[in-house]
Amino acid sequence: MRPGDNEPSAAYADFFRDEFAREASACFETAVQNSGIDCQANAVLAAELHKLIKNYNDGSSRKKRWLWSLIGSIAVVVIWLLVLINSDDPSALNWVLFCLAAAGTVFLGIKAIPILKHLSEMLAELEAVIEEKRAVAEAQLAPLYNFFTWNTISQLIEKVMPDFKFDKFLSREREADMRENFDLEVPDNENNTVLAANSGSFFGYPFILADIKDYEWVEKIWTGELEISWVERVRNSDGSYSRETRHETLRANIERPAPQFNRYAMCFFGHEAAPHLSFSRAPSMLSGMDGFFGGLGKKVKLGFLHRKEQNLSDGNQFTMMSNRDFEALFSAVDRDHEIEFRMLFTPLAQQYMVKLLNDKKHGYGDDFSFHKGGKAICLTPRHLNDIDVDDPPFFTHEFDLQKVRELFNERATEYFRTIYFTFAPLMAIPLYTEPRLEQEVCRLPENPAISRCELETAVNSIGTARFAHRESILDDILKIRNFRDHGTHVTATVCAVGFRGEDHLEYVSCLGGDGNWHDVPVPWVEYIPVQRDTEVRACHAGDLPADAECFCRRSIAVE
């Protein structure tokens, strides 16, 4: 079965989901077999650990019950004593009851303190034994993780869906194919950085999955407070006058510019179909809605589209499709080439797209934006933010092989589901599932060239702390600049753009309940950009000297 042979959601449910689950399970079992770990020994040790952990949790619960019983009894006695002391004429019965409660608390303390001491010692011993056995169990499983590398799950996707091809890393050759043939590049400006990337081809056409962080200036609200008091002359119910003190908290707000950081994942895809067409669409609130309100919402939307279709004053060429559900849900009203739009969205493609937008059982429903500009396509599905797009090696601190197996299968199947439904809007369009001409497919060399974008993901993996300016108080944006290729390696400048803070105090006049104006102090921070440049060198990990100290990501080493 191939994408495009069936509606994407149905193809996933009927074939791809189960087929991938089988491949993932087989991959894990092969890793277990090749790692040479003793499964039986791990099962015995894991059973011991589960029993020890249960005993520890039970003991911890007993300790909490005894401790809170003692604390509660002491609190009751203390509060009762304070009430009796402050009472005008406590009865003898109350004092007798209090003495009985105090005696009961003393008796509880005499009994509880040794028990608490014993439980604490027992828990400390259990904790030490658990840590020791956990270390042994984790050591048993350590060889297993050597068989999970970068793109392990991506390679499983290739087996199930051969039309997917994933790269070792985002190379300059892949970037050149996208830029030269499809006029498409990952956004690169001073305000953003690429945290992670995964690239490849789909039916021979290039794609890049990118996790991007950027910042924008917004107006941040700062708040200050001032306590005021005044004395008022008040007339009493008997006609006399008295003086009372009033209190009020005055609050003032001001707005000042501040950077706001955002993070989002995107899928960039290049395709030659409909090269003159541009349009955009965003998730619709109508997708998945049934019943009265769903019908009413679609009716209102179609009314708007009908009026737009009839408006010819601005040279508008918008003409609605026959599939009204598609028009209401997909709603690409800014399309600028009706003929090419219909070439893409055939009646079958419209039908597939409507099903995809309404599918929340197998897929994610309508959670994606779709932007097309000529040959360049950008998809922004919200569910893509839930995974590591660069498919890092699988690892967990679990000590039980069975639990590790479950976690791997869970992560693999969720990664596949996320990637599948990221590309599902493309699969719903038959033209996008036609293979690229063989002579036009980009062939990557055995050792592709390191790209600027991939180097940027590598330095972000190292962390901003190594590159940040010493005065920076917020997160930093790491940019690669002065990228230079030296044949055997590349060098570049890492520009860490951060913000230092300068404290200010501003006074805002507010009218108080006393009838006077008061200056309320409002502290705020002025964010001033700072930058630090660091030189880095990167090469293929296989080209490193044996004693080199560096950070390795995928098959790239950064010094």
C-alpha positions as CSV (number, residue, x, y, z in Angstrom):
1,M,0.0,0.0,0.0
2,R,1.2,3.5,-0.8
3,P,0.1,6.9,0.4
4,G,-2.4,8.2,-2.2
5,D,-3.8,4.7,-2.8
6,N,-6.4,5.4,-0.1
7,E,-7.7,8.1,2.1
8,P,-4.8,9.0,4.6
9,S,-6.7,8.4,7.8
10,A,-8.1,5.1,6.6
11,A,-4.8,3.9,5.2
12,Y,-3.2,4.6,8.6
13,A,-5.9,2.7,10.5
14,D,-6.2,-0.2,8.1
15,F,-2.5,-0.8,7.4
16,F,0.3,1.5,8.3
17,R,-0.4,1.7,12.1
18,D,-0.2,-2.1,12.7
19,E,2.6,-2.6,10.1
20,F,4.7,0.0,11.9
21,A,4.0,-1.5,15.3
22,R,5.2,-4.9,14.1
23,E,8.4,-3.3,12.7
24,A,9.1,-1.4,15.9
25,S,8.6,-4.5,18.0
26,A,10.9,-6.5,15.8
27,C,13.5,-3.8,15.9
28,F,13.5,-3.8,19.7
29,E,13.7,-7.6,19.9
30,T,16.6,-7.6,17.4
31,A,18.4,-5.0,19.6
32,V,17.8,-7.2,22.7
33,Q,19.2,-10.2,20.9
34,N,22.2,-8.5,19.5
35,S,23.0,-6.7,22.8
36,G,23.6,-10.0,24.5
37,I,21.8,-8.9,27.7
38,D,20.5,-11.6,30.1
39,C,16.7,-11.2,29.9
40,Q,16.0,-13.8,32.6
41,A,18.5,-12.2,35.1
42,N,16.9,-8.8,34.5
43,A,13.4,-10.2,35.0
44,V,14.4,-11.7,38.4
45,L,16.2,-8.5,39.5
46,A,13.3,-6.3,38.3
47,A,10.9,-8.4,40.3
48,E,13.0,-7.9,43.4
49,L,13.2,-4.2,42.8
50,H,9.4,-3.9,42.3
51,K,8.9,-5.7,45.6
52,L,11.4,-3.5,47.4
53,I,9.9,-0.3,45.9
54,K,6.4,-1.5,47.0
55,N,7.8,-2.1,50.6
56,Y,9.4,1.3,50.5
57,N,6.2,3.0,49.4
58,D,4.1,1.1,52.0
59,G,6.6,2.0,54.8
60,S,6.6,5.6,53.6
61,S,2.8,5.7,53.8
62,R,2.9,4.2,57.3
63,K,5.4,6.8,58.4
64,K,3.3,9.7,57.0
65,R,0.1,8.3,58.8
66,W,1.9,8.1,62.2
67,L,3.6,11.5,61.7
68,W,0.4,13.3,60.7
69,S,-1.6,11.6,63.5
70,L,1.0,12.9,66.0
71,I,1.1,16.4,64.5
72,G,-2.7,16.6,64.4
73,S,-3.0,15.5,68.0
74,I,-0.5,18.0,69.2
75,A,-2.2,20.8,67.2
76,V,-5.6,19.9,68.6
77,V,-4.2,20.0,72.2
78,V,-2.4,23.3,71.7
79,I,-5.5,25.0,70.1
80,W,-7.7,23.6,72.8
81,L,-5.4,24.9,75.5
82,L,-5.3,28.4,73.9
83,V,-9.1,28.4,73.8
84,L,-9.4,27.4,77.5
85,I,-6.8,30.0,78.6
86,N,-8.7,32.8,76.7
87,S,-12.1,31.6,77.9
88,D,-13.8,33.8,80.6
89,D,-15.0,30.8,82.7
90,P,-14.0,27.4,81.3
91,S,-16.0,24.6,83.0
92,A,-14.3,21.8,85.0
93,L,-15.5,19.3,82.4
94,N,-13.7,21.1,79.7
95,W,-10.4,21.0,81.7
96,V,-11.0,17.3,82.4
97,L,-11.5,16.6,78.7
98,F,-8.5,18.6,77.8
99,C,-6.3,16.7,80.3
100,L,-7.6,13.4,78.8
101,A,-6.7,14.6,75.3
102,A,-3.3,15.8,76.5
103,A,-2.7,12.4,78.1
104,G,-3.7,10.6,75.0
105,T,-1.4,12.8,72.9
106,V,1.5,12.0,75.3
107,F,0.7,8.3,75.1
108,L,0.5,8.6,71.2
109,G,3.9,10.3,71.2
110,I,5.5,7.6,73.4
111,K,4.2,5.0,71.0
112,A,4.8,6.9,67.7
113,I,8.3,8.2,68.2
114,P,10.0,4.7,68.3
115,I,7.8,3.6,65.4
116,L,8.8,6.7,63.4
117,K,12.5,6.1,64.2
118,H,12.2,2.5,63.2
119,L,10.4,3.3,60.0
120,S,13.0,6.0,59.1
121,E,15.9,3.5,59.6
122,M,14.0,0.9,57.6
123,L,13.3,3.3,54.7
124,A,17.0,4.5,54.7
125,E,18.1,0.8,54.4
126,L,15.6,0.1,51.7
127,E,16.6,3.2,49.7
128,A,20.2,2.1,49.8
129,V,19.4,-1.4,48.7
130,I,17.1,-0.1,45.9
131,E,19.7,2.2,44.6
132,E,22.3,-0.5,44.6
133,K,20.1,-3.0,42.8
134,R,18.8,-0.3,40.4
135,A,22.4,0.4,39.4
136,V,23.0,-3.3,38.7
137,A,19.8,-3.5,36.6
138,E,20.6,-0.4,34.6
139,A,24.1,-1.8,34.0
140,Q,22.5,-5.0,32.7
141,L,20.5,-3.0,30.1
142,A,23.3,-0.6,29.2
143,P,24.5,-2.6,26.1
144,L,20.9,-2.4,24.7
145,Y,21.1,1.4,24.1
146,N,24.1,1.1,21.8
147,F,21.7,-0.2,19.2
148,F,19.5,2.9,19.2
149,T,21.0,5.7,17.3
150,W,20.0,8.9,15.6
151,N,17.2,8.2,13.1
152,T,16.4,4.7,14.4
153,I,12.7,5.3,14.3
154,S,13.0,7.3,11.0
155,Q,14.6,4.2,9.5
156,L,11.6,2.1,10.6
157,I,9.3,4.6,8.9
158,E,11.3,4.1,5.7
159,K,10.7,0.3,5.9
160,V,7.0,0.7,6.3
161,M,6.7,3.6,3.8
162,P,9.6,3.4,1.3
163,D,8.6,6.7,-0.3
164,F,10.1,8.3,2.8
165,K,13.9,8.8,2.8
166,F,15.5,10.4,5.8
167,D,19.0,12.0,5.8
168,K,21.8,11.5,8.2
169,F,21.5,15.2,8.9
170,L,20.5,18.3,7.2
171,S,23.2,18.8,4.6
172,R,24.1,21.6,2.2
173,E,23.1,19.4,-0.7
174,R,19.6,19.1,0.7
175,E,19.4,22.8,1.3
176,A,20.6,23.5,-2.2
177,D,18.0,21.2,-3.7
178,M,15.2,23.1,-1.8
179,R,16.6,26.5,-2.5
180,E,17.5,26.1,-6.2
181,N,14.6,24.0,-7.4
182,F,11.8,25.1,-5.1
183,D,12.9,28.5,-3.8
184,L,12.5,27.3,-0.2
185,E,14.7,27.8,2.8
186,V,14.3,27.5,6.6
187,P,13.7,31.0,7.9
188,D,17.0,32.7,9.0
189,N,16.9,36.0,10.7
190,E,18.4,37.6,13.8
191,N,15.3,36.8,15.9
192,N,15.2,33.0,15.4
193,T,17.3,29.9,15.8
194,V,16.8,26.3,14.7
195,L,16.8,24.0,17.8
196,A,16.5,20.7,15.9
197,A,16.0,19.5,12.3
198,N,15.3,16.4,10.4
199,S,15.4,16.3,6.6
200,G,14.8,13.9,3.8
201,S,12.6,13.3,0.8
202,F,9.0,12.2,0.2
203,F,8.4,10.6,-3.2
204,G,11.8,12.2,-4.1
205,Y,10.8,15.7,-3.1
206,P,12.7,17.4,-0.3
207,F,11.4,18.2,3.1
208,I,12.8,19.6,6.4
209,L,11.2,19.2,9.8
210,A,12.4,22.1,11.9
211,D,12.0,23.0,15.6
212,I,12.3,26.8,15.7
213,K,12.7,29.3,18.6
214,D,12.3,33.0,18.1
215,Y,11.4,36.1,20.0
216,E,9.3,39.2,19.4
217,W,8.8,42.4,21.3
218,V,5.6,42.7,23.2
219,E,4.2,45.1,25.7
220,K,4.6,43.5,29.2
221,I,2.5,44.7,32.1
222,W,4.3,45.7,35.3
223,T,2.4,46.2,38.5
224,G,3.2,48.3,41.7
225,E,1.4,48.7,45.0
226,L,1.2,51.3,47.7
227,E,-0.5,50.9,51.1
228,I,-2.2,54.1,52.3
229,S,-4.3,54.8,55.4
230,W,-6.2,57.8,56.7
231,V,-8.5,58.7,59.6
232,E,-12.2,59.5,59.1
233,R,-14.7,61.1,61.5
234,V,-17.6,58.7,61.6
235,R,-21.1,59.2,63.0
236,N,-22.3,56.4,65.2
237,S,-25.8,55.0,65.5
238,D,-26.4,56.8,68.7
239,G,-25.5,60.2,67.1
240,S,-22.1,60.5,68.6
241,Y,-18.9,60.8,66.5
242,S,-15.7,58.7,66.5
243,R,-12.5,58.5,64.5
244,E,-11.7,55.4,62.5
245,T,-8.6,54.4,60.5
246,R,-9.2,53.3,56.9
247,H,-6.7,51.2,54.8
248,E,-6.5,50.8,51.1
249,T,-4.0,49.2,48.6
250,L,-3.5,51.3,45.5
251,R,-2.4,49.4,42.4
252,A,-0.9,50.8,39.2
253,N,0.1,49.2,35.9
254,I,2.4,50.3,33.2
255,E,3.4,48.7,29.9
256,R,6.9,48.4,28.7
257,P,8.6,46.5,25.9
258,A,9.9,43.0,26.6
259,P,11.0,40.1,24.5
260,Q,8.6,37.1,24.3
261,F,10.1,33.8,23.3
262,N,8.1,31.3,21.1
263,R,8.8,27.8,20.0
264,Y,7.1,25.9,17.2
265,A,7.8,23.0,14.8
266,M,7.3,23.3,11.0
267,C,7.5,21.1,8.0
268,F,9.0,22.6,4.8
269,F,8.2,20.8,1.6
270,G,9.1,21.5,-2.0
271,H,7.0,20.3,-5.0
272,E,6.7,21.5,-8.6
273,A,3.0,20.9,-8.9
274,A,0.9,24.1,-9.3
275,P,4.0,26.4,-9.4
276,H,2.0,29.6,-9.8
277,L,-0.5,29.0,-7.0
278,S,-0.3,30.6,-3.6
279,F,-2.7,30.3,-0.7
280,S,-2.9,29.9,3.0
281,R,-5.3,28.3,5.5
282,A,-5.5,28.0,9.3
283,P,-7.3,25.5,11.6
284,S,-11.1,25.9,11.4
285,M,-13.3,25.8,14.5
286,L,-15.9,24.1,12.3
287,S,-13.8,20.9,11.8
288,G,-15.3,18.0,13.8
289,M,-18.4,19.9,14.7
290,D,-21.7,18.1,14.2
291,G,-25.3,18.8,15.1
292,F,-27.1,22.1,15.1
293,F,-24.1,24.4,15.9
294,G,-21.9,22.7,13.4
295,G,-24.5,23.1,10.7
296,L,-25.1,26.7,11.7
297,G,-21.4,27.5,11.6
298,K,-21.0,26.0,8.2
299,K,-24.0,27.9,6.9
300,V,-22.6,31.2,8.1
301,K,-19.2,30.4,6.6
302,L,-20.6,29.5,3.3
303,G,-22.7,32.7,3.3
304,F,-19.5,34.6,3.7
305,L,-17.8,32.7,0.9
306,H,-20.8,33.2,-1.4
307,R,-20.6,36.9,-0.9
308,K,-16.9,36.9,-1.6
309,E,-17.6,34.9,-4.8
310,Q,-20.1,37.5,-5.9
311,N,-17.8,40.4,-5.2
312,L,-16.1,41.3,-8.5
313,S,-15.2,44.9,-7.7
314,D,-11.6,44.1,-6.6
315,G,-10.8,41.7,-9.5
316,N,-11.5,38.7,-7.2
317,Q,-11.5,35.4,-9.1
318,F,-12.6,33.3,-6.1
319,T,-15.0,30.6,-7.2
320,M,-16.4,28.0,-4.7
321,M,-15.9,24.3,-5.2
322,S,-18.8,22.0,-5.5
323,N,-17.8,20.3,-2.2
324,R,-19.2,22.8,0.2
325,D,-17.8,21.0,3.3
326,F,-14.3,21.3,1.8
327,E,-14.8,25.1,1.2
328,A,-16.1,25.7,4.7
329,L,-13.4,23.6,6.5
330,F,-10.3,24.2,4.4
331,S,-11.2,27.8,3.6
332,A,-8.2,28.8,1.4
333,V,-10.0,32.1,0.4
334,D,-6.8,33.9,-0.5
335,R,-5.9,31.5,-3.4
336,D,-4.7,33.4,-6.4
337,H,-4.9,30.8,-9.2
338,E,-8.2,29.0,-9.5
339,I,-7.2,26.7,-12.3
340,E,-4.1,25.3,-10.4
341,F,-6.0,25.2,-7.2
342,R,-8.5,22.8,-8.9
343,M,-5.6,20.8,-10.3
344,L,-4.4,20.1,-6.8
345,F,-7.7,19.7,-5.1
346,T,-9.6,17.3,-7.3
347,P,-13.0,16.0,-6.1
348,L,-11.1,13.0,-4.6
349,A,-8.6,15.3,-2.9
350,Q,-11.4,17.4,-1.5
351,Q,-13.1,14.3,-0.1
352,Y,-9.9,13.1,1.5
353,M,-9.1,16.5,3.0
354,V,-12.5,16.8,4.6
355,K,-12.2,13.3,6.2
356,L,-8.7,14.2,7.5
357,L,-9.9,17.5,9.0
358,N,-12.7,15.8,10.9
359,D,-10.6,12.8,12.0
360,K,-9.7,12.9,15.7
361,K,-9.9,9.2,16.3
362,H,-6.7,8.2,14.4
363,G,-5.3,11.6,13.6
364,Y,-5.2,15.0,15.3
365,G,-8.1,16.6,13.5
366,D,-7.7,20.1,12.1
367,D,-4.7,21.3,13.9
368,F,-2.5,22.5,11.0
369,S,-1.8,25.6,9.0
370,F,-1.1,25.1,5.3
371,H,0.9,27.8,3.4
372,K,1.8,27.5,-0.2
373,G,3.8,30.0,-2.2
374,G,4.7,28.8,-5.7
375,K,6.7,25.5,-5.2
376,A,7.3,26.1,-1.5
377,I,5.0,24.6,1.0
378,C,5.0,25.1,4.8
379,L,2.9,23.0,7.2
380,T,2.6,24.0,10.8
381,P,0.8,21.2,12.7
382,R,0.5,21.7,16.4
383,H,1.0,18.0,17.2
384,L,4.5,18.3,15.7
385,N,5.5,20.2,18.8
386,D,5.0,17.1,20.9
387,I,8.0,15.2,19.6
388,D,11.8,15.6,19.1
389,V,11.7,16.2,15.3
390,D,15.4,15.1,15.0
391,D,14.6,11.6,16.3
392,P,17.4,11.3,19.0
393,P,18.6,8.0,20.3
394,F,16.2,6.2,22.6
395,F,17.2,6.0,26.2
396,T,15.5,5.6,29.6
397,H,16.5,5.1,33.2
398,E,14.0,2.3,33.6
399,F,15.5,-0.9,35.1
400,D,12.8,-3.3,33.9
401,L,13.4,-4.7,30.4
402,Q,9.6,-5.1,30.0
403,K,9.0,-1.5,30.8
404,V,11.8,-0.4,28.5
405,R,10.2,-2.4,25.7
406,E,6.8,-0.7,26.3
407,L,8.4,2.7,26.4
408,F,10.3,2.1,23.1
409,N,7.2,0.8,21.3
410,E,5.1,3.7,22.7
411,R,7.7,6.4,21.6
412,A,8.2,4.8,18.2
413,T,4.5,4.5,17.4
414,E,3.7,8.0,18.6
415,Y,6.6,9.4,16.6
416,F,5.3,7.6,13.5
417,R,1.8,8.8,14.1
418,T,3.0,12.3,14.4
419,I,5.1,12.2,11.3
420,Y,2.4,10.4,9.3
421,F,-0.2,13.0,10.1
422,T,2.2,15.9,9.5
423,F,2.4,14.7,5.9
424,A,-1.2,13.5,5.7
425,P,-2.4,16.8,4.2
426,L,0.1,16.2,1.3
427,M,-1.0,12.6,1.0
428,A,-4.6,13.7,0.6
429,I,-3.5,15.5,-2.7
430,P,-2.9,12.9,-5.4
431,L,-0.4,15.1,-7.3
432,Y,1.8,15.2,-4.2
433,T,2.1,11.4,-4.2
434,E,3.4,11.1,-7.7
435,P,7.1,10.2,-7.6
436,R,9.7,12.8,-8.7
437,L,11.4,12.1,-12.0
438,E,14.4,9.9,-11.4
439,Q,16.9,12.2,-13.0
440,E,15.7,15.1,-10.8
441,V,16.0,13.3,-7.5
442,C,18.8,14.8,-5.3
443,R,21.4,12.1,-4.6
444,L,23.4,12.8,-1.4
445,P,27.0,11.7,-1.2
446,E,28.2,9.2,1.4
447,N,29.6,12.1,3.5
448,P,27.3,15.0,2.8
449,A,28.5,18.6,3.5
450,I,27.6,20.1,6.9
451,S,25.1,22.9,6.5
452,R,24.8,26.1,8.4
453,C,21.4,25.1,9.7
454,E,22.6,21.7,11.0
455,L,25.5,23.4,12.8
456,E,23.0,25.7,14.4
457,T,21.0,22.8,15.8
458,A,24.3,21.3,17.1
459,V,25.3,24.4,19.1
460,N,21.8,24.6,20.5
461,S,22.1,21.0,21.7
462,I,25.3,22.0,23.5
463,G,23.2,24.6,25.4
464,T,23.1,28.4,25.6
465,A,25.1,28.5,28.8
466,R,28.4,27.9,27.0
467,F,27.8,30.7,24.5
468,A,25.6,33.3,26.4
469,H,26.8,36.8,27.3
470,R,27.6,37.0,31.0
471,E,25.0,39.8,31.6
472,S,22.2,37.9,29.8
473,I,19.3,37.3,32.2
474,L,16.8,35.7,29.7
475,D,17.1,32.9,27.2
476,D,19.5,33.4,24.3
477,I,19.1,33.0,20.5
478,L,22.1,31.3,19.0
479,K,22.9,32.2,15.4
480,I,25.5,30.8,13.1
481,R,27.4,33.5,11.2
482,N,30.5,33.6,9.1
483,F,30.0,30.0,8.0
484,R,33.2,28.8,6.2
485,D,34.0,25.5,4.5
486,H,37.6,24.3,4.8
487,G,37.1,21.0,3.0
488,T,37.9,18.7,5.9
489,H,35.9,20.8,8.4
490,V,33.9,24.0,8.7
491,T,34.3,26.9,11.0
492,A,31.7,29.5,12.1
493,T,30.9,32.2,14.6
494,V,28.2,31.5,17.2
495,C,26.4,34.8,17.9
496,A,24.5,34.5,21.2
497,V,21.9,37.3,21.3
498,G,20.6,37.8,24.8
499,F,19.2,40.5,27.0
500,R,20.6,42.2,30.1
501,G,18.2,43.9,32.5
502,E,18.3,47.4,33.8
503,D,16.0,48.1,36.8
504,H,13.8,51.2,36.8
505,L,11.3,52.6,39.2
506,E,8.5,54.7,37.9
507,Y,5.7,56.5,39.8
508,V,2.1,56.6,38.7
509,S,-0.4,58.9,40.3
510,C,-3.5,57.2,41.6
511,L,-6.5,58.7,43.4
512,G,-7.0,57.2,46.8
513,G,-10.1,56.7,49.0
514,D,-8.9,59.7,51.1
515,G,-9.5,62.0,48.1
516,N,-5.8,62.6,47.6
517,W,-3.5,61.6,44.7
518,H,-0.6,59.3,45.6
519,D,2.5,58.3,43.7
520,V,2.4,54.5,43.4
521,P,5.9,53.0,42.7
522,V,6.0,50.6,39.8
523,P,9.3,48.7,39.4
524,W,10.1,47.5,35.8
525,V,13.0,46.1,33.9
526,E,14.4,47.5,30.7
527,Y,15.7,44.7,28.4
528,I,18.7,45.7,26.5
529,P,20.2,43.3,23.8
530,V,23.7,42.0,24.4
531,Q,25.7,39.7,22.2
532,R,28.7,37.4,22.6
533,D,30.6,35.8,19.7
534,T,32.3,32.4,20.0
535,E,34.3,30.6,17.3
536,V,33.5,26.9,16.7
537,R,34.9,24.2,14.5
538,A,32.9,21.2,13.2
539,C,33.6,18.1,11.2
540,H,32.3,14.6,10.5
541,A,32.7,12.5,13.7
542,G,34.7,9.9,11.8
543,D,37.3,12.5,10.9
544,L,38.1,13.3,14.5
545,P,41.4,12.3,16.2
546,A,40.9,9.6,18.9
547,D,41.8,12.0,21.7
548,A,39.7,14.9,20.5
549,E,37.3,16.5,23.1
550,C,34.1,17.7,21.5
551,F,30.4,17.5,21.5
552,C,28.9,15.0,19.1
553,R,25.4,15.2,17.6
554,R,24.3,12.8,14.9
555,S,27.5,12.3,12.9
556,I,28.8,15.8,13.5
557,A,31.4,16.8,16.0
558,V,31.6,20.4,17.3
559,E,34.8,21.6,19.0
